[in-house]
């Protein structure tokens, strides 16, 4: 998958099932409007079946999604590229760059 894939919603059938965290689109239902969450494919409990698990779930309140609750997915954005040089000039150190 390339960085250019970010921002393109893809069918759940193509979602990675290796534990990678991704953005998922949740269908609107009688319980609430459509939403987006960060989830990963895995087991909510050690002996449980695999499913989509919200990545911010804690051990006391695990949020899981069935395949039918999700419409699509996309990769998480990558970190921002480095915009400034790590090297500091003498001029910046003295404060005369303003």
N, C-alpha and C positions, 0 to 999 in steps of 0.2 A: 504494500500500500504506500502511496506517495503522499507528500504533504499537500499536493493539489486536491486530494480526495476530501480534505476537511471542508466542510460547508456543503457537502453533497449528501443528502439523505439517501440511504441505501436500504434495500429490503432486509428484513431480519434473517432471512435464509442465508444471507452472505455474511452475517455478523461473526466475528471471531469467537470461538468457544474454547479459548486457551487461558482464560482468566484476565485477559486484557480489559482494562477499564475503557468504556465507550459511552458516548451520549446516546440515550434511547428516548424515542418519542412514545409517550403513553397515550392510548386512546381516551377520548372523552367518554364518560359513563355517567350513570345516575349518581355516582359518588363524587363526581367533580369534573371540571373541564380538562381538556388535553393539557399535558405537561411534558416537561423534559427532565430527565434525571441522569445521573451517572451510575452505571451498573456494570457488572462483570458476570460472566457465566461461571457458575460454580455451585458448591453445595452450601445451603444455609446452615445445615447441621452436619456433623461428621457422618452420620448414618443416613442422611436424607438424600432425596433425589436431586439431580442437578437442575438448576433453574437460573433465572436472571436475578441477581442479588444487588440491591442498592449498595454502592461502595461506602456510603457514610453510615450504614447500619451498625448499631452496637450489638453486643451479645445479648442484651436484654430485650431489644426491640428490633428484630430483623425484618427488613422490608424485602419481599420477593415479588417478582412479576412472572406470571405465566406468559408463554409465547403469544397467546391471543390478546393479551393486554397491550402489547407493544406493536407499533406500526412500522417503525424504521429505526435506523441507527446511523451514526457517523463517528469517525475517530475523534478523540479529544484533540484540541489544538496543541501544537508543539510550543515550546518556550519561545519567547521573542528572540529574534536574532540580536547579537551584540551590536549596539548602535554607536557606542563610543569606544575609543581606544583606551586600554587599561593604562597606557603610559601617560603620565602627568607631566606637563611642560613646566619649566621654571616660572613662566609667566603666570600659569594657573596657581602655582604654589604661593606666589607673592600677592595674589588677589588683584592684580592689575588687569585682569581680563574682562573687567566689567565696563 
